[in-house]
Amino acid sequence: MTTPDARSGTGQPAELFFEDLVPGLTVDLGVVTVDGDEMVAFARRFDPQWYHVDADLAGASRHGGLIASGFYTVSLFMRAYVDHLLSRAAADASPGLEELRWLAPVRAGDRLAVRVDVMGARPSSARPGLGTVSLTGTMLRLGPDDRPEQEVLRTRFRGWFAVRPGDADAPDAGPDEADAPDPAEADAPEADPAEADAPGSGPSDAGKPVGGPPDAGSAETGPEGPANGPPRAEPPG
């Protein structure tokens, strides 16, 4: 019988554990297509701002049409993360986000490539049997040739994952993750000034970290663009 600690995030027997999520690993979370009806229904229920729900007003504005709520976009990311990683991994809870940015507008019909990069990992000193994994998630809009055109979402967050059964007595490392900053966060880039004029919850507020408005912004260019990042690899399965 599978113990709770050896179950994946969806309750199935886990095949990936903390030890498998090594820094430098990139996990492909597939491609999602934005459904226009679902996008608008989400906005009507949770984020009914005019540029999300009123096609006429949005079309006559600088947005040129309806744009997705940023929280709808991040919900697409979360579903891909669950389907392609947490469904396989011995996932516990998450202590939260360090960053969430909406870098470009998302529209109905967009095809978004989703991935997570493992930035750091360490055993938990406060929760024996778990390790803390620091992750960066990105969504990239694909062009007609399936090549990435633009980064539309970036998030940095942490997840707790069970160590492989039999390894739970491994020594802890460092202070508790709830109090200690992750080394990967120290060099996080500042927001690009171009984001200041991006569409958002207010006309010029998108692209801010969590705590800012819930909507898409303009493209950000910088050292973390889609051409850069850790080498791609698949986790052992």
N, C-alpha and C positions, 0 to 999 in steps of 0.2 A: 504493500500500500504506500502511495506517495504521501509524504508528510507535507503539511502546509508550506514549510520553508522551501520545499523542492517543487512547488507549483509555479507555473508561469503567471503573468499578469492576468490572463484570462481563465486561470484555473486548471489548465492542462499540465501534464508533467513537463517540467522545465528541461531544456536541453542546453541552455546557456546560463552561466553563473558569473559572479563578480570577476573571477579570474580570467574569463574570456574577453572582458571588455577592457582592453589594454589601450593606453594612450596611443594615438595615431590611427586607430581603427576607424574606418568610414563604413557606415551601414546604409545601403540603398533602401529607401522606404517606398520606392515605386513612383508612379506618376498619377496625379489626381486631376480630373477634369471638373471645372467649376460649373455646376448645374444652376442655370439662371433662376428657375423657379424656387429651388431650395435656398439660393442666396437671398432672394427677396423675402421669402417666408421667414427666414431667420431674422432678417432686419426688422420686419414688421413686428415680430414677437419680442426681440431683445434690443434692437438698436434702430428705432424708427426715425432716423434723420433723413431729411428730404433727398439727399444725394444717394441714399441707399434704397429708397422706396418709391420716389416720384420720378418716373421716367421722363416726363415732360420738363420738369424743372431741371433735372440733372442734365438732360440733353441740351438745354439752352444755357447751361453754365460752363465755366472753364473746365469742368470734368468731362464734358462731351458725352455723357451718358451715365447710367448707374454704375456705381462702384461698390464692391463688397465691403461690409463691415469688417474691420480688422479682426474682431473676435470670431467672425465666421471663418476667416482665413486660418486663424490659429486653431480652430476646431478641426479643420481639414488636416492640419499638421498632426494634431493629437491622434486622430483616427488612424492615420498612416503609421504613426509611431507605435500604436497599440497593435495594429494588424501585422506589422512586419518585424517588430523587435520585442515588445512586451509580451506578445503572445507566445514567444519562444523562451523568454528569459525569466529567471527566478526573481521577479521584480517585487519590491516592497513599496512603501509610500515614497513621496518626494518631499524634500524640505523646501522646495520652492524655486522661483526664478530669480536670476540676477539681471536679465535683460530681455526685453521684447520690443522689436522694432518692425514697423511696417514701412517698407522702403519704396514701394511703388504701388499704384492702384491695381487692384485685381478685379477682373470683369468676367461676366458670364462667357463661358466657352474657353477660358484660359486653361492651358495644360501646364501643370506645375509639377516639376520634379522635386522630390522630397528626400532629404538625407539627414543623418546625424553623424557628427564626428566626436569621438571620444577624446577629450582634452586632458583628463586627469582621472586617477583612481587611487583610493587608499582605504585600508580597513577602517572601520568605525571603532573608536575607543569607547563610545558610550553605548553602542548596540552590538554586543558580541554576536558573531555570526552574520553580520551585514558589512558591506563595503559601500562607500560613497563614490559615485561616478559622476564626473562633471562632463556635460555634453553641450555641444553647439548644434542647433537645428537650423536648417536653411530650406527655403523653397525658392526655386528658380523657374521663371516662365520660359517655356520652350517655344521656339519658332516653328515654322512649317516643316523645316528639315530636322526637327527634333534636337536641335542644338540649343543650349541655354542662351537666352537673350538678355535676361535681367533678373537680378535677385529681388524678390518681393517681400520676403520675411526672413528675419534672423532672430533666434532666441538662444539664450544661455541659461541652463538650468542644471539641477542635480537630481539624481535618482539613487535610491538605496536598492541594492541587489544582494541576495543571499550568496554566501560563499558556498563552494561546492561541498556537499555532504562529506564529512571526514576531515575537512579543512577548517572547521569552525574554531579549533583551538589555536589557530595561527596567531602570532603576537600582533597586538594592536600597534598602530603607527600614528604618532602625532596627536594633537589635541582634537577634541570633539569637533566634528564638521559643522555643528550649529554655531560655533563661536569663532572658528578659524577661517580666514579668507582663503579661497582656493588660489594657488599660484597662477593658474591660467587666467584669473580675472585681473591680475595686476596690470597687464599690458593691454587691456581691452581698448580698442580705438574709440576716440570721441566721435560724436555724431558729425556727419559731413554738413557743412553750412548749407548745402543745396537742399537739405531736408527742411529748412525753415519755411520754404514756400510750398510745401507739399500739401495736398488735400487731406483734411483730417476731420476730427469731431468739431473743431472750429476750423475756419477756412485755412489756417496756417499752422496747425499744431501737430501734424502726423510726423512719424519718425522719432518720437520721443520714447524713452524707456517706459517700462510698466509704471502705471500711475498717470501717464499722459492719456490722450484721447484714443478711441478705439478704431482708427481708420487708416487707410493706406496713404503712403506718402510718395515722394519722388524718389528716383533711384539714387542710391548712395554708391559712390566709388571710393575705393580705398584698398588697403592691403588685404581685406578679407573678401574681396570680390570672388565670383565663381571660378575665376581662373586659378585661384590660389587655394591652398588647403592641404590637409594631410593626405597621404597616398591612399587610394581606394583599396579596400580589402573586404572580404566577406568574413564574418565571424565563423568560427568552427561550428559545425552542426552535426 
